[in-house]
Amino acid sequence: MTDFLKITSKGSDALIATFNSFPDAAAPLALDAFTGFVIGNPSHGLRHYPPQRSRTYIRTYRLRGGWYATPAQGKRAYIGNPTPYAIYPMGNPPARHMQQLGWRGNLDVIFSNMTGALRAATLKVIDWLRARVQ
């Protein structure tokens, strides 16, 4: 299993500020929404593949299906991919050949999806607050 990406409250300043503004009881819900957005789907996030550039490079799409996130515990969650070759296209930095094919490292993908992920986390906390008020 390749757990090469750990997301905690020790991330970017925006991530720290946002998660510190949430009530402690809502932080795991927010982090689960955050990791879910970061993992994404074929259109965005870690499951997104760059356009096909080489006819000799055959995609199996096992990497896309391998992404998972552990349920958040407090302000800590893990994102991983058990695919044996995941570190080559999605490492930091990706292997040189993979960069030439358009792959970006996992942190590049996460930071480019940060706005949407923080929005998803904030909306989850708002829903949690609304449920508690009613």
Order of alpha helices (4+ residues) and beta strands (2+ residues): beta-alpha-alpha-alpha-beta-beta-alpha-alpha-alpha-alpha
